[in-house]
């Protein structure tokens, strides 16, 4: 009920976290959905409401709201943004049709939108990923897989999935700079070869230290997000709205 009330009363906003390339340029903003579950409280991250939302089959409505908010924000400042869609939502034919209509009605903003899908969806239901790509990539949407790990090598026909990017889970991109991290670096180098060999960009999630970030760039990563990235100064020409506020950066 509190989730439904928050949506009905417009108490939903997007966060803003920079994703940067190796040159420091902001490529887009990661924009997870936040809900104000009580009118006297702050906006809560998905960790506080996603489980009950999934149990009550509310993911499609939440994801549609995220798409609406992202397109409205892009229309205001032209800053590319990334949102994530759930596996539950992509199994809903009404959601797929509604999102397609939304994108068709905002053609300019849609070309600056990224959508992340869970790696598990590509492993368990790859045809749903392909269907999303068939519908939305011709409209200019970029698609990626998020929280990627060892399952990447098991994704059927990765190069034909219709995605643009894979994002490696934060647990695999920590403590990379030490002398004892050779195996971890070799593992990541293999993921870089796999992803880029399939014609995909590869991004690191949740990078926490500058030393780890330097290692990732040396391994060939195309982009990164996380505290180490958020602390970097904005690049010249990155555009208005690229730097999130300190409040937006709190996880």
C-alpha positions as CSV (number, residue, x, y, z in Angstrom):
1,X,0.0,0.0,0.0
2,X,2.8,2.4,0.8
3,X,4.5,1.7,-2.5
4,X,1.2,2.2,-4.4
5,X,0.5,5.5,-2.5
6,X,4.0,6.8,-3.2
7,X,3.5,6.2,-6.9
8,X,0.0,7.6,-7.0
9,X,1.0,10.8,-5.1
10,X,4.1,11.4,-7.2
11,X,6.6,10.6,-4.4
12,X,9.2,9.0,-6.6
13,X,12.5,10.5,-7.8
14,X,15.6,9.3,-9.5
15,X,19.1,9.3,-8.0
16,X,22.1,10.5,-10.1
17,X,25.5,8.8,-10.1
18,X,28.1,9.5,-12.8
19,X,29.4,6.8,-15.1
20,X,32.7,7.9,-16.6
21,X,35.0,6.8,-19.4
22,X,38.8,6.4,-19.1
23,X,39.2,10.1,-20.2
24,X,37.1,11.3,-17.2
25,X,34.2,12.3,-19.3
26,X,30.7,11.6,-17.9
27,X,29.1,9.2,-20.3
28,X,25.7,9.1,-18.5
29,X,24.1,9.2,-15.1
30,X,23.0,6.1,-13.3
31,X,19.5,6.9,-12.0
32,X,18.0,4.4,-9.6
33,X,14.4,4.9,-8.5
34,X,13.8,6.3,-5.0
35,X,10.4,6.2,-3.2
36,X,9.2,8.3,-0.3
37,X,7.2,5.6,1.5
38,X,6.0,8.0,4.2
39,X,5.4,11.7,3.6
40,X,7.5,12.6,6.7
41,X,10.5,10.4,5.6
42,X,13.2,10.7,3.1
43,X,13.4,8.9,-0.3
44,X,14.3,5.2,0.2
45,X,16.5,3.2,-2.2
46,X,15.2,0.0,-3.8
47,X,16.8,-2.2,-1.1
48,X,14.1,-1.0,1.2
49,X,11.1,-1.7,-1.0
50,X,12.0,-4.0,-3.9
51,X,11.2,-7.3,-2.1
52,X,7.6,-6.4,-1.2
53,X,7.2,-4.8,-4.6
54,X,8.2,-8.0,-6.3
55,X,5.9,-10.1,-4.1
56,X,3.0,-7.9,-5.0
57,X,3.8,-7.7,-8.7
58,X,4.4,-4.0,-8.7
59,X,7.7,-4.0,-10.6
60,X,6.2,-3.1,-13.9
61,X,4.5,0.0,-12.6
62,X,7.7,1.0,-10.8
63,X,9.9,0.5,-13.9
64,X,7.4,2.4,-16.0
65,X,7.6,5.3,-13.6
66,X,11.4,5.3,-13.7
67,X,11.3,5.5,-17.5
68,X,8.9,8.4,-17.4
69,X,11.0,10.3,-14.9
70,X,14.2,9.6,-16.9
71,X,12.8,10.8,-20.2
72,X,11.4,14.0,-18.5
73,X,14.8,14.7,-17.0
74,X,16.6,14.1,-20.3
75,X,14.2,16.5,-22.0
76,X,15.1,19.2,-19.5
77,X,18.9,19.0,-19.7
78,X,19.8,16.6,-22.5
79,X,22.0,14.6,-20.1
80,X,22.0,10.9,-20.9
81,X,20.7,8.7,-18.1
82,X,20.5,5.0,-17.3
83,X,17.7,3.3,-15.5
84,X,17.2,-0.4,-14.8
85,X,14.3,-2.7,-15.6
86,X,13.4,-5.9,-13.6
87,X,13.0,-9.4,-15.0
88,X,9.4,-9.3,-13.6
89,X,8.6,-6.3,-15.7
90,X,10.0,-7.7,-18.9
91,X,7.8,-10.7,-18.5
92,X,4.7,-8.5,-18.7
93,X,3.4,-7.9,-22.2
94,X,1.4,-4.8,-21.1
95,X,4.6,-3.3,-19.7
96,X,6.5,-3.9,-22.9
97,X,3.8,-2.3,-25.0
98,X,3.4,0.7,-22.6
99,X,7.2,1.4,-22.5
100,X,7.3,1.2,-26.3
101,X,4.6,3.8,-26.6
102,X,6.4,6.0,-24.1
103,X,9.6,5.8,-26.1
104,X,7.8,6.5,-29.4
105,X,6.2,9.6,-27.9
106,X,9.6,11.0,-26.9
107,X,12.0,10.2,-29.8
108,X,14.7,12.8,-29.0
109,X,15.0,11.9,-25.3
110,X,14.8,8.2,-26.0
111,X,18.1,8.3,-28.0
112,X,19.9,9.4,-24.8
113,X,18.4,6.7,-22.6
114,X,20.3,3.6,-21.3
115,X,18.5,0.6,-19.7
116,X,20.2,-2.0,-17.6
117,X,18.8,-5.5,-17.4
118,X,19.8,-8.2,-14.9
119,X,22.4,-10.7,-16.0
120,X,20.1,-13.4,-14.7
121,X,17.5,-12.5,-17.3
122,X,20.0,-13.1,-20.1
123,X,20.9,-16.4,-18.6
124,X,17.4,-17.7,-17.9
125,X,15.3,-15.9,-20.5
126,X,17.5,-14.6,-23.3
127,X,14.6,-14.3,-25.6
128,X,13.2,-11.5,-23.4
129,X,16.4,-9.6,-23.7
130,X,16.3,-10.1,-27.5
131,X,12.7,-8.9,-27.6
132,X,13.5,-5.7,-25.7
133,X,16.4,-5.1,-28.1
134,X,14.1,-5.7,-31.1
135,X,11.6,-3.2,-29.8
136,X,13.7,-0.5,-28.3
137,X,17.1,-0.3,-30.0
138,X,15.6,0.9,-33.3
139,X,14.2,3.8,-31.2
140,X,17.7,4.7,-30.1
141,X,17.7,3.1,-26.6
142,X,21.0,1.6,-25.4
143,X,20.8,-1.7,-23.5
144,X,23.1,-3.3,-21.0
145,X,23.4,-6.1,-18.5
146,X,24.1,-5.2,-14.9
147,X,25.7,-7.0,-11.9
148,X,27.6,-9.3,-14.3
149,X,29.9,-12.0,-13.1
150,X,30.9,-15.5,-13.9
151,X,27.6,-16.1,-15.8
152,X,28.7,-13.9,-18.7
153,X,30.5,-16.8,-20.4
154,X,27.3,-18.8,-20.2
155,X,25.0,-16.3,-21.9
156,X,23.7,-17.9,-25.1
157,X,24.9,-16.2,-28.2
158,X,26.2,-13.1,-26.4
159,X,27.1,-11.2,-29.5
160,X,23.6,-11.6,-30.9
161,X,21.7,-10.6,-27.7
162,X,21.1,-7.1,-28.9
163,X,22.9,-5.3,-26.0
164,X,25.5,-2.6,-26.0
165,X,27.3,-3.0,-22.7
166,X,28.0,-5.3,-19.8
167,X,28.6,-4.0,-16.3
168,X,30.8,-6.0,-14.0
169,X,29.5,-6.4,-10.4
170,X,31.2,-4.4,-7.7
171,X,32.4,-7.5,-5.8
172,X,34.8,-8.3,-8.7
173,X,36.4,-4.9,-9.0
174,X,37.8,-4.3,-5.5
175,X,41.3,-4.6,-4.1
176,X,42.9,-5.0,-7.5
177,X,46.0,-3.0,-7.0
178,X,47.9,-5.2,-4.5
179,X,50.6,-7.7,-5.3
180,X,48.2,-10.6,-4.3
181,X,45.5,-9.6,-6.8
182,X,47.0,-11.2,-9.9
183,X,44.3,-13.8,-10.2
184,X,41.6,-11.2,-9.9
185,X,43.2,-9.0,-12.6
186,X,43.6,-12.0,-14.9
187,X,40.0,-12.9,-14.4
188,X,38.9,-9.3,-15.3
189,X,41.2,-9.3,-18.3
190,X,39.4,-12.4,-19.5
191,X,36.0,-10.7,-19.1
192,X,37.3,-7.7,-21.0
193,X,38.3,-9.9,-23.9
194,X,35.0,-11.8,-23.8
195,X,32.9,-8.6,-23.8
196,X,34.9,-6.6,-26.3
197,X,35.2,-9.6,-28.5
198,X,31.4,-9.7,-28.7
199,X,31.4,-6.0,-29.7
200,X,30.3,-4.8,-26.3
201,X,31.5,-2.1,-24.0
202,X,32.5,-3.2,-20.5
203,X,31.9,-1.1,-17.4
204,X,32.9,-1.6,-13.7
205,X,30.3,-1.1,-11.1
206,X,30.9,0.4,-7.6
207,X,34.6,1.1,-7.9
208,X,35.7,2.4,-4.5
209,X,39.4,3.4,-4.8
210,X,41.5,5.4,-7.2
211,X,44.1,2.7,-7.3
212,X,41.5,0.1,-8.4
213,X,40.2,2.5,-11.0
214,X,43.7,2.9,-12.5
215,X,44.0,-0.9,-12.7
216,X,40.7,-1.2,-14.5
217,X,41.7,1.4,-17.1
218,X,44.9,-0.5,-17.7
219,X,42.9,-3.7,-18.3
220,X,40.9,-2.0,-21.0
221,X,37.6,-1.2,-19.2
222,X,35.6,1.3,-21.2
223,X,33.7,2.9,-18.2
224,X,33.3,2.8,-14.5
225,X,30.9,3.9,-11.7
226,X,31.2,4.1,-7.9
227,X,32.6,6.3,-5.2
228,X,36.1,6.6,-6.9
229,X,34.4,7.9,-10.0
230,X,32.0,10.2,-8.2
231,X,34.9,11.9,-6.5
232,X,36.6,12.9,-9.8
233,X,36.1,16.5,-11.0
234,X,33.8,17.1,-13.9
235,X,35.5,17.1,-17.3
236,X,35.5,20.3,-19.4
237,X,32.5,20.2,-21.7
238,X,30.8,17.4,-19.8
239,X,27.6,19.4,-19.8
240,X,25.2,20.8,-17.2
241,X,23.8,18.4,-14.7
242,X,26.7,15.9,-14.8
243,X,27.8,16.4,-11.2
244,X,25.4,14.9,-8.7
245,X,25.0,16.6,-5.3
246,X,26.4,15.0,-2.2
247,X,22.9,14.0,-1.2
248,X,22.4,12.2,-4.5
249,X,25.7,10.3,-4.0
250,X,24.7,8.7,-0.7
251,X,23.8,5.1,-1.3
